[in-house]
Amino acid sequence: MISPSLSIKTAVVIGGGIFGVSTAAQLTRMGVSVTLLNDGPLANGASGRSLAWLNSARRRSLPYHQLRQAGLDRYRVLADRFPSVDWLSFGGGLTWDAEDDSNEIDDVYRYERELGYQAELLSGAEVSDSIPGVEGSAVTQAGAILNRNEGWVDLPSLIRILADELVGAGGVIVTDADRAEPIVRDGRACGASTQDGRAFHADVVLMATGPDVPAMSAAQGITIGDDTPIALLVETEPAPHPLRTVLNTPRVAIRPTPNGAFYLDSGWSEEEVILHPDGRFEAPASTVQGLIDEALKVMSPKPDLTVKAVHLGPKPIPGDGEPVFGELQRLPGCFVAFSHSGATLGLIAGELLAEEMALGVRHPLFEGFRPERFALPA
């Protein structure tokens, strides 16, 4: 394989989630010397409490769909590389809407088909007959969309594998490093420093700190739109059940996990999270139980679901809902990665960011998602 000519030799990555570790691993594959800094153990942020549904479902802009499709392709390659692992599955995705005027399943189905996205429209009876573990009678009259090309990934497991590759290639991972920020000299990022006084110098820097990216950018005088909510993810104890498909229903989303447990979340449950004045988050017991109850309505047979853990924290969502990738124009040498689609985009974003950082290129797939769009007049 012919290696392209590198424009840099060293890089510092701030953030131990999927974007940070994926980019760092890609950089080491290209021959760049990488140091990754994280304020705790790897995957201690949004990547560790993600539903991690791999998809490009429903309606979104064509450039965003194309980027997500590329993301799915990379996971298919990964699945071929690791064919028997329990942390990556392509068991499909099934979604249906509420029985009210907000139901747009028919329009979404036609949109996905027009894009060439794999989609089937099934009745509740067809769901019961063809998808193990789903209560078909819960499907509303408009039907459910089955996307057989979708799946899920356990991000902490993937992050560990990429981190091992990074270290094996000579990269350095510094965990529990306190909060880090870019070092700026002569208007250019040239490394990162931590609150305990350590400095790590490099040719380029990536800020991949999930929901902290907008604040870190604001500290440099750069605005990135932010619509980050507090997310709630309920983890159940393992429960024997045939469900292998990711479910996205009006009141609950469900995905299997490697150990036979289930992750549950929803939009309504996020709205019930309590933010205390001291910054603590709290999920009311009624909200957690509500997610369990909603899951039991759409699973068949009904499993014995008990709560193992409740995961709370900010879920990174840019102000316009679209990903934010690339170099900060007002701070050369400093790149950012900020997106709600961390799981689906984790591998492709790391690959393209590494190329932009190491080769000094601007990839066309990122053109609609550059951070400078927030500085443009509305």
Secondary structure, DSSP 8 states (H G I E B T S, - for coil): ------S-SEEEEE--SHHHHHHHHHHHHTT-EEEEE-SSSTT-SGGGG---EE---S---HHHHHHHHHHHHHHHHHHHHSTT-SSEE---EEE---SSTT--HHHHHHHHHHHT---EEE-HHHHHHHSTTB-GGGS-TT-EEEETT-EEE-HHHHHHHHHHHHHHTT-EEE-S---EEEEEETTEEEEEEETTS-EEE-SEEEE--GGGHHHHHHTTT----B---EEEEEEE--------SEEE-SS-EEEE-TTS-EEEE-HHHHHT-EE-TTS-EE--HHHHHHHHHHHHHHBSS-----EEEEEEEE---BTTSS-EEEE-TTSTTEEEEE-S-HHHHHHHHHHHHHHHHHH----GGGGGG-GGGGGS--
